[in-house]
């Protein structure tokens, strides 16, 4: 069995609409004890979190068009500019799902490409070009639409396809990640997110082809993983 560094593939998130400022501060302070590639927080909290983690290697991630994807391209671009200006390092943007399902493939590609161009104008805290992940909310899509979505993400120049927001009727599914892996090959990476709560699930999704795991249970999962290593 291939051993994985679980901590290095988890994007720990707090994106609940009822999360208080106190909770967000405590969450960010707690993240200092871990080595996640990124934490994901609401856009309004990015400036505060960027200041708190200024000397910590964990990147600051935030969201655009979350969770429905209905924002216009102009709105998404302006949000990206705001986020990077205030210390954001990674972005998870929701694809315009309605337009994809309506056959507006070129619009979807243009939108992703516009966001990619914004990223190329910035550097994250490690001096690298920021990562863009595009959320397709796979539970709303047919297999054909998922394939179209992946092709649009590749054509648009993004880095990852992300399965779900966690706010749809279903979360990530193993069969979807395997299908994404078959389509994407080595052209883009995969982030599984939505309803992933245990160490066993993280391992299963990684084995299926997910390079990153989005979860709000990252602290507990990593603690369990560290204990299992010491046995």
Buried (B, 14 or more C-beta within 10 A) or exposed (E): EEEEEBBEBBBBBBBEEEBEEEEBBEBBEBBEEBBBBBBBBBBEBBBBBBEBBEEBEBBBBBBBBBBBBEBEBEEBBBBBEBBBEBBBBBBBBBBBBEBBBEEBBEBBBBBBBBBBEBBEEBEBBEEEEBBBBBBBBBBBBEEEBBBBBBBBBBBBBBBBBBBBBBBBEBBBBBEBBBBBBEBBEEEBBBBBBBBBBEBEBBBBBBBBBBBBBBBBBBBEBBEBBEEEEEE
